[in-house]
Amino acid sequence: MGRRAITKIAAPRGEARVARVDNERMSRRVVTPVVIVVGVIAGGTVLARLLGYKLGGNVVVRCLKGHVFTTLWIPGVKLKALDLVVARIQYCPVGKHWSLVVPVRDKDLTEGERQFAREHHDLPIP
């Protein structure tokens, strides 16, 4: 059961009225959106993994100019990039420019691109 606090507040005409605070309802208003966001992120991650993308760690990405590099991609956690759900606006350490980057499936890379991406990593923060 939730706790209820009773507080006297001033009312017009000098009468005291009782205001009730329903902490259970208030916490539900906060928790529900958080649970929905976490569920969407988890569901998106599972779907991306089923499609062949290895999100949730070091991921090979490609910028709009075609450069490939490795970045730490943790769904829902972005400190160095602007998240656009399936893409990011992030600094490309290869071309030294800001660009839209997207994850690349391992099967879509040549061995040379895979090796190049391993050798070029951006900042080790999400």
N, C-alpha and C positions, 0 to 999 in steps of 0.2 A: 504494500500500500504506500502511496505517496504521502509525504508530509504536507500539511497545510499550515501556513502561517497566517495569523490573524493580526491585522494592523489597524489601528484607529487612524482615520484620516479626517481632515477638516472638511466639512461640507458647507455649502452656502447657509446662511442664517445661523452660523455658529453651532450647528448640530454636529455631533460626532457620528460618523458612519463607519461601518466595519468593511474593510476590503479583504478579500480572501485571495491568497496566492496558491495556485495549484501547481506545485513543482512537478508532479507527474506529467501533466499535460505539457508544461513548458519543456521538460526534458525530451518528451516525445517529438516536439516540434524541432528540436535541435538534432536529435539522433536519427530521425527518419531520412533527412537529406544526406547525412553522412553515410548511412548504410546504402542508400541508392547510388551515390557516387562511387563508393568502394565496389559495389556490385557491378556497375558498368565498367569500371577499370579492369576488374578481374575477368569479367566476361569477354571484354575486348582482347585481353592478353591471351586467353585460352583460344579464342577464335583465330587470332594472328598466328599463334603457334601451330594450330591445325592447318593453316594455309602455308606453313613453311617458314615463317619469320621467327627468328630466335630472340624475341623481346625479353627483357628482364635481366640483362647483363651486358656484356660487350657485344655490340652489334655492328656489322658492316653497313654503312649508309652511303648514299650517292647524293651529291649536290646537283643543282640544276646545270652546272657546267660539266658534269660527268665525272668529277673527281670522286674517288672512293677512299674512305678512311674508317677507322673504328671509333666508336663512341660508346659511352655507358648510357644505355637506354633502359630506364626503369619507368614503366607506365605510371602516370600520375605524379611523378617527381621530376621537376625541372628547375634547376638553379642557374643554368647557363644558356637556356634556350627558351623560345616562345613556343608553347605546345599548340599544335593544330590537330590533335587527336591521332591522325595517321601519319603526320609529318611534323617537322619542327623548322623554325627559323633559327639557324645556328651558325656559328663561325666555322668555316671550312679551313682547317689547318694546312691543307695541300695548296689551295689557290689563294689563301690568305684573304678571304672575303666572307661576308655574311650571305647566306643563301638558304633556300628551302632545301631541307634534306629529308630523304625517305629511306626506310630500311630496305635492304636488298636480300632476297633469298639466296642462300648458299648455292643452290643449283643454278642460279642465274649469273653466277660469277665465273670467270675463267680462272685458272690456277694463278696466272700472273696478277690479276686483280685481287685475288684473295691474299697473295703474298704482299702486295703493295699496301693493302688495307691493314694488314698485321703490323707493318712497319710504320704506319702513320696513324697515330692515336691522338685525339684531342685531350683536353683536360680530364683528369680522372674523377670528375664529379658529375652527378646526373644533371 
